[in-house]
Every structure is written in structure tokens, then in C-alpha cells.
């Protein structure tokens, strides 16, 4: 296995971990874990729009489980979308990726301001 394959596998595992964190968060909120995993995956996957089959392959969930999780929450899987809808989904994914990259620095900044007593309530 070459390093590109290893890097691709590591990236995929990292994205799956991100989706799993969303699943756990949904579960804590009393929502289906599978719906959270799908939600998280759709924030980071390429392409940004996934068919039901792609979600099944990527997340290892059954079609029945996926359909139930999505139907229970009124969510739909986009088989195809208008350019405007695709742009909105891509913008959301990019925003969450930005937050993920910047969160550690923002937290340090916030903690510093809190310690200084300069936060406004």
C-alpha cells in the first residue's frame, strides 16, 4: 500500500470519526444516532451531495436504518439538487470545516479574555 492510499484511508477514517461524533451528539439529544452520523457525514463528504447508496457505502448503515432515521426527522437524501441548493450545502460544509480548524485558537482566545475579565456578558 502506498502513502497516498494510507493518507486517503486516514482521511476517510477521520471523516467517519467526525460523523460518529455527530451521531453521539444526536443520541444525547434523544435523536437517532444514524441520523446524526448522516448529518455529520454530509458536512464533510466529497462530493457534498450523496445518494442513498453512497451514504450506505460510506457509513456502513443499512438502507432501512438510513431511511428510518431520515424519515423520522423529516430529512431527505438528495439524489440530485439544484445548483442553489448544492451551493448552500457546500457553503455549510465549508463553514463547519472552517470552525473545526479555528476552534482551538478561538477557545484559547476566549479563555484568555475570560481570565482577563474582558468578556462582555
PyMOL CGO cylinders between C-alpha atoms (Angstrom):
from pymol import cmd
from pymol.cgo import CYLINDER

trace = [
    CYLINDER, 0.00, 0.00, 0.00, 1.50, 3.37, -0.96, 0.3, 1, 1, 1, 1, 1, 1,
    CYLINDER, 1.50, 3.37, -0.96, 1.48, 6.57, 1.10, 0.3, 1, 1, 1, 1, 1, 1,
    CYLINDER, 1.48, 6.57, 1.10, -1.32, 8.15, -0.97, 0.3, 1, 1, 1, 1, 1, 1,
    CYLINDER, -1.32, 8.15, -0.97, -3.54, 5.18, -0.19, 0.3, 1, 1, 1, 1, 1, 1,
    CYLINDER, -3.54, 5.18, -0.19, -2.59, 5.37, 3.50, 0.3, 1, 1, 1, 1, 1, 1,
    CYLINDER, -2.59, 5.37, 3.50, -3.31, 9.12, 3.57, 0.3, 1, 1, 1, 1, 1, 1,
    CYLINDER, -3.31, 9.12, 3.57, -6.66, 8.54, 1.84, 0.3, 1, 1, 1, 1, 1, 1,
    CYLINDER, -6.66, 8.54, 1.84, -7.57, 5.86, 4.38, 0.3, 1, 1, 1, 1, 1, 1,
    CYLINDER, -7.57, 5.86, 4.38, -6.56, 8.08, 7.30, 0.3, 1, 1, 1, 1, 1, 1,
    CYLINDER, -6.56, 8.08, 7.30, -8.60, 10.98, 5.92, 0.3, 1, 1, 1, 1, 1, 1,
    CYLINDER, -8.60, 10.98, 5.92, -11.61, 8.72, 5.40, 0.3, 1, 1, 1, 1, 1, 1,
    CYLINDER, -11.61, 8.72, 5.40, -11.30, 7.36, 8.96, 0.3, 1, 1, 1, 1, 1, 1,
    CYLINDER, -11.30, 7.36, 8.96, -11.04, 10.92, 10.28, 0.3, 1, 1, 1, 1, 1, 1,
    CYLINDER, -11.04, 10.92, 10.28, -14.19, 11.95, 8.40, 0.3, 1, 1, 1, 1, 1, 1,
    CYLINDER, -14.19, 11.95, 8.40, -16.01, 8.87, 9.70, 0.3, 1, 1, 1, 1, 1, 1,
    CYLINDER, -16.01, 8.87, 9.70, -14.93, 9.85, 13.22, 0.3, 1, 1, 1, 1, 1, 1,
    CYLINDER, -14.93, 9.85, 13.22, -16.40, 13.30, 12.68, 0.3, 1, 1, 1, 1, 1, 1,
    CYLINDER, -16.40, 13.30, 12.68, -19.67, 11.76, 11.51, 0.3, 1, 1, 1, 1, 1, 1,
    CYLINDER, -19.67, 11.76, 11.51, -19.68, 9.44, 14.52, 0.3, 1, 1, 1, 1, 1, 1,
    CYLINDER, -19.68, 9.44, 14.52, -19.27, 12.40, 16.88, 0.3, 1, 1, 1, 1, 1, 1,
    CYLINDER, -19.27, 12.40, 16.88, -22.39, 13.92, 15.35, 0.3, 1, 1, 1, 1, 1, 1,
    CYLINDER, -22.39, 13.92, 15.35, -24.14, 10.59, 15.84, 0.3, 1, 1, 1, 1, 1, 1,
    CYLINDER, -24.14, 10.59, 15.84, -23.25, 10.58, 19.52, 0.3, 1, 1, 1, 1, 1, 1,
    CYLINDER, -23.25, 10.58, 19.52, -24.40, 14.16, 19.88, 0.3, 1, 1, 1, 1, 1, 1,
    CYLINDER, -24.40, 14.16, 19.88, -27.75, 13.36, 18.24, 0.3, 1, 1, 1, 1, 1, 1,
    CYLINDER, -27.75, 13.36, 18.24, -28.08, 10.36, 20.54, 0.3, 1, 1, 1, 1, 1, 1,
    CYLINDER, -28.08, 10.36, 20.54, -27.52, 12.55, 23.62, 0.3, 1, 1, 1, 1, 1, 1,
    CYLINDER, -27.52, 12.55, 23.62, -30.28, 14.83, 22.32, 0.3, 1, 1, 1, 1, 1, 1,
    CYLINDER, -30.28, 14.83, 22.32, -32.62, 11.84, 22.08, 0.3, 1, 1, 1, 1, 1, 1,
    CYLINDER, -32.62, 11.84, 22.08, -32.43, 11.63, 18.29, 0.3, 1, 1, 1, 1, 1, 1,
    CYLINDER, -32.43, 11.63, 18.29, -31.41, 8.64, 16.16, 0.3, 1, 1, 1, 1, 1, 1,
    CYLINDER, -31.41, 8.64, 16.16, -27.66, 8.12, 16.11, 0.3, 1, 1, 1, 1, 1, 1,
    CYLINDER, -27.66, 8.12, 16.11, -27.79, 7.16, 12.43, 0.3, 1, 1, 1, 1, 1, 1,
    CYLINDER, -27.79, 7.16, 12.43, -29.41, 10.49, 11.57, 0.3, 1, 1, 1, 1, 1, 1,
    CYLINDER, -29.41, 10.49, 11.57, -26.57, 12.27, 13.35, 0.3, 1, 1, 1, 1, 1, 1,
    CYLINDER, -26.57, 12.27, 13.35, -23.95, 10.23, 11.54, 0.3, 1, 1, 1, 1, 1, 1,
    CYLINDER, -23.95, 10.23, 11.54, -25.58, 11.08, 8.22, 0.3, 1, 1, 1, 1, 1, 1,
    CYLINDER, -25.58, 11.08, 8.22, -25.82, 14.76, 9.20, 0.3, 1, 1, 1, 1, 1, 1,
    CYLINDER, -25.82, 14.76, 9.20, -22.15, 14.84, 10.16, 0.3, 1, 1, 1, 1, 1, 1,
    CYLINDER, -22.15, 14.84, 10.16, -21.07, 12.97, 7.03, 0.3, 1, 1, 1, 1, 1, 1,
    CYLINDER, -21.07, 12.97, 7.03, -22.93, 15.38, 4.77, 0.3, 1, 1, 1, 1, 1, 1,
    CYLINDER, -22.93, 15.38, 4.77, -20.91, 18.26, 6.27, 0.3, 1, 1, 1, 1, 1, 1,
    CYLINDER, -20.91, 18.26, 6.27, -17.57, 16.79, 5.23, 0.3, 1, 1, 1, 1, 1, 1,
    CYLINDER, -17.57, 16.79, 5.23, -18.09, 14.32, 2.39, 0.3, 1, 1, 1, 1, 1, 1,
    CYLINDER, -18.09, 14.32, 2.39, -16.99, 14.67, -1.21, 0.3, 1, 1, 1, 1, 1, 1,
    CYLINDER, -16.99, 14.67, -1.21, -18.98, 15.16, -3.29, 0.3, 1, 1, 1, 1, 1, 1,
    CYLINDER, -18.98, 15.16, -3.29, -21.09, 17.28, -0.93, 0.3, 1, 1, 1, 1, 1, 1,
    CYLINDER, -21.09, 17.28, -0.93, -24.29, 15.64, -2.15, 0.3, 1, 1, 1, 1, 1, 1,
    CYLINDER, -24.29, 15.64, -2.15, -24.62, 11.91, -1.63, 0.3, 1, 1, 1, 1, 1, 1,
    CYLINDER, -24.62, 11.91, -1.63, -27.04, 9.35, -2.96, 0.3, 1, 1, 1, 1, 1, 1,
    CYLINDER, -27.04, 9.35, -2.96, -28.62, 6.88, -0.57, 0.3, 1, 1, 1, 1, 1, 1,
    CYLINDER, -28.62, 6.88, -0.57, -26.25, 4.24, -1.92, 0.3, 1, 1, 1, 1, 1, 1,
    CYLINDER, -26.25, 4.24, -1.92, -23.19, 6.40, -1.28, 0.3, 1, 1, 1, 1, 1, 1,
    CYLINDER, -23.19, 6.40, -1.28, -24.31, 7.01, 2.30, 0.3, 1, 1, 1, 1, 1, 1,
    CYLINDER, -24.31, 7.01, 2.30, -24.80, 3.28, 2.85, 0.3, 1, 1, 1, 1, 1, 1,
    CYLINDER, -24.80, 3.28, 2.85, -21.33, 2.55, 1.45, 0.3, 1, 1, 1, 1, 1, 1,
    CYLINDER, -21.33, 2.55, 1.45, -19.58, 5.35, 3.33, 0.3, 1, 1, 1, 1, 1, 1,
    CYLINDER, -19.58, 5.35, 3.33, -21.20, 4.89, 6.73, 0.3, 1, 1, 1, 1, 1, 1,
    CYLINDER, -21.20, 4.89, 6.73, -21.88, 1.16, 6.71, 0.3, 1, 1, 1, 1, 1, 1,
    CYLINDER, -21.88, 1.16, 6.71, -25.53, 1.60, 7.64, 0.3, 1, 1, 1, 1, 1, 1,
    CYLINDER, -25.53, 1.60, 7.64, -28.37, -0.40, 6.19, 0.3, 1, 1, 1, 1, 1, 1,
    CYLINDER, -28.37, -0.40, 6.19, -30.75, 1.25, 3.76, 0.3, 1, 1, 1, 1, 1, 1,
    CYLINDER, -30.75, 1.25, 3.76, -33.62, 0.51, 6.13, 0.3, 1, 1, 1, 1, 1, 1,
    CYLINDER, -33.62, 0.51, 6.13, -31.82, 2.11, 9.08, 0.3, 1, 1, 1, 1, 1, 1,
    CYLINDER, -31.82, 2.11, 9.08, -30.89, 5.11, 6.98, 0.3, 1, 1, 1, 1, 1, 1,
    CYLINDER, -30.89, 5.11, 6.98, -34.40, 5.58, 5.62, 0.3, 1, 1, 1, 1, 1, 1,
    CYLINDER, -34.40, 5.58, 5.62, -35.95, 5.25, 9.08, 0.3, 1, 1, 1, 1, 1, 1,
    CYLINDER, -35.95, 5.25, 9.08, -33.52, 7.73, 10.64, 0.3, 1, 1, 1, 1, 1, 1,
    CYLINDER, -33.52, 7.73, 10.64, -34.11, 10.27, 7.91, 0.3, 1, 1, 1, 1, 1, 1,
    CYLINDER, -34.11, 10.27, 7.91, -37.86, 9.82, 7.66, 0.3, 1, 1, 1, 1, 1, 1,
    CYLINDER, -37.86, 9.82, 7.66, -38.27, 10.09, 11.45, 0.3, 1, 1, 1, 1, 1, 1,
    CYLINDER, -38.27, 10.09, 11.45, -36.69, 13.53, 11.40, 0.3, 1, 1, 1, 1, 1, 1,
    CYLINDER, -36.69, 13.53, 11.40, -38.15, 14.78, 8.12, 0.3, 1, 1, 1, 1, 1, 1,
    CYLINDER, -38.15, 14.78, 8.12, -34.75, 14.75, 6.43, 0.3, 1, 1, 1, 1, 1, 1,
    CYLINDER, -34.75, 14.75, 6.43, -34.33, 13.76, 2.83, 0.3, 1, 1, 1, 1, 1, 1,
    CYLINDER, -34.33, 13.76, 2.83, -31.37, 12.33, 0.97, 0.3, 1, 1, 1, 1, 1, 1,
    CYLINDER, -31.37, 12.33, 0.97, -30.53, 14.39, -2.06, 0.3, 1, 1, 1, 1, 1, 1,
    CYLINDER, -30.53, 14.39, -2.06, -30.25, 12.23, -5.15, 0.3, 1, 1, 1, 1, 1, 1,
    CYLINDER, -30.25, 12.23, -5.15, -29.83, 15.41, -7.17, 0.3, 1, 1, 1, 1, 1, 1,
    CYLINDER, -29.83, 15.41, -7.17, -30.18, 19.05, -6.31, 0.3, 1, 1, 1, 1, 1, 1,
    CYLINDER, -30.18, 19.05, -6.31, -30.47, 22.44, -7.91, 0.3, 1, 1, 1, 1, 1, 1,
    CYLINDER, -30.47, 22.44, -7.91, -27.26, 24.46, -8.18, 0.3, 1, 1, 1, 1, 1, 1,
    CYLINDER, -27.26, 24.46, -8.18, -28.57, 26.84, -5.50, 0.3, 1, 1, 1, 1, 1, 1,
    CYLINDER, -28.57, 26.84, -5.50, -29.21, 24.00, -3.04, 0.3, 1, 1, 1, 1, 1, 1,
    CYLINDER, -29.21, 24.00, -3.04, -25.84, 22.42, -3.75, 0.3, 1, 1, 1, 1, 1, 1,
    CYLINDER, -25.84, 22.42, -3.75, -24.18, 25.80, -3.16, 0.3, 1, 1, 1, 1, 1, 1,
    CYLINDER, -24.18, 25.80, -3.16, -25.91, 26.19, 0.22, 0.3, 1, 1, 1, 1, 1, 1,
    CYLINDER, -25.91, 26.19, 0.22, -24.88, 22.69, 1.33, 0.3, 1, 1, 1, 1, 1, 1,
    CYLINDER, -24.88, 22.69, 1.33, -21.30, 23.24, 0.17, 0.3, 1, 1, 1, 1, 1, 1,
    CYLINDER, -21.30, 23.24, 0.17, -21.18, 26.60, 2.00, 0.3, 1, 1, 1, 1, 1, 1,
    CYLINDER, -21.18, 26.60, 2.00, -22.40, 24.92, 5.22, 0.3, 1, 1, 1, 1, 1, 1,
    CYLINDER, -22.40, 24.92, 5.22, -19.83, 22.16, 4.88, 0.3, 1, 1, 1, 1, 1, 1,
    CYLINDER, -19.83, 22.16, 4.88, -17.07, 24.72, 4.30, 0.3, 1, 1, 1, 1, 1, 1,
    CYLINDER, -17.07, 24.72, 4.30, -18.23, 26.80, 7.28, 0.3, 1, 1, 1, 1, 1, 1,
    CYLINDER, -18.23, 26.80, 7.28, -18.16, 23.79, 9.62, 0.3, 1, 1, 1, 1, 1, 1,
    CYLINDER, -18.16, 23.79, 9.62, -14.74, 22.79, 8.29, 0.3, 1, 1, 1, 1, 1, 1,
    CYLINDER, -14.74, 22.79, 8.29, -13.54, 26.35, 9.00, 0.3, 1, 1, 1, 1, 1, 1,
    CYLINDER, -13.54, 26.35, 9.00, -14.93, 26.20, 12.54, 0.3, 1, 1, 1, 1, 1, 1,
    CYLINDER, -14.93, 26.20, 12.54, -13.24, 22.87, 13.11, 0.3, 1, 1, 1, 1, 1, 1,
    CYLINDER, -13.24, 22.87, 13.11, -9.88, 24.29, 12.00, 0.3, 1, 1, 1, 1, 1, 1,
    CYLINDER, -9.88, 24.29, 12.00, -10.23, 27.50, 14.00, 0.3, 1, 1, 1, 1, 1, 1,
    CYLINDER, -10.23, 27.50, 14.00, -11.97, 26.23, 17.14, 0.3, 1, 1, 1, 1, 1, 1,
    CYLINDER, -11.97, 26.23, 17.14, -8.84, 25.54, 19.19, 0.3, 1, 1, 1, 1, 1, 1,
    CYLINDER, -8.84, 25.54, 19.19, -7.48, 29.05, 18.63, 0.3, 1, 1, 1, 1, 1, 1,
    CYLINDER, -7.48, 29.05, 18.63, -10.88, 30.62, 19.33, 0.3, 1, 1, 1, 1, 1, 1,
    CYLINDER, -10.88, 30.62, 19.33, -11.14, 28.68, 22.58, 0.3, 1, 1, 1, 1, 1, 1,
    CYLINDER, -11.14, 28.68, 22.58, -7.68, 29.86, 23.68, 0.3, 1, 1, 1, 1, 1, 1,
    CYLINDER, -7.68, 29.86, 23.68, -8.63, 33.43, 22.82, 0.3, 1, 1, 1, 1, 1, 1,
    CYLINDER, -8.63, 33.43, 22.82, -11.89, 33.16, 24.76, 0.3, 1, 1, 1, 1, 1, 1,
    CYLINDER, -11.89, 33.16, 24.76, -10.15, 31.64, 27.79, 0.3, 1, 1, 1, 1, 1, 1,
    CYLINDER, -10.15, 31.64, 27.79, -7.59, 34.45, 27.79, 0.3, 1, 1, 1, 1, 1, 1,
    CYLINDER, -7.59, 34.45, 27.79, -10.31, 37.09, 27.66, 0.3, 1, 1, 1, 1, 1, 1,
    CYLINDER, -10.31, 37.09, 27.66, -12.22, 35.31, 30.42, 0.3, 1, 1, 1, 1, 1, 1,
    CYLINDER, -12.22, 35.31, 30.42, -9.12, 35.24, 32.63, 0.3, 1, 1, 1, 1, 1, 1,
    CYLINDER, -9.12, 35.24, 32.63, -8.54, 38.95, 31.94, 0.3, 1, 1, 1, 1, 1, 1,
    CYLINDER, -8.54, 38.95, 31.94, -12.14, 39.69, 32.82, 0.3, 1, 1, 1, 1, 1, 1,
    CYLINDER, -12.14, 39.69, 32.82, -12.74, 41.39, 29.49, 0.3, 1, 1, 1, 1, 1, 1,
    CYLINDER, -12.74, 41.39, 29.49, -15.63, 39.26, 28.28, 0.3, 1, 1, 1, 1, 1, 1,
    CYLINDER, -15.63, 39.26, 28.28, -18.94, 41.04, 27.90, 0.3, 1, 1, 1, 1, 1, 1,
    CYLINDER, -18.94, 41.04, 27.90, -21.94, 39.09, 29.19, 0.3, 1, 1, 1, 1, 1, 1,
]
cmd.load_cgo(trace, "trace")
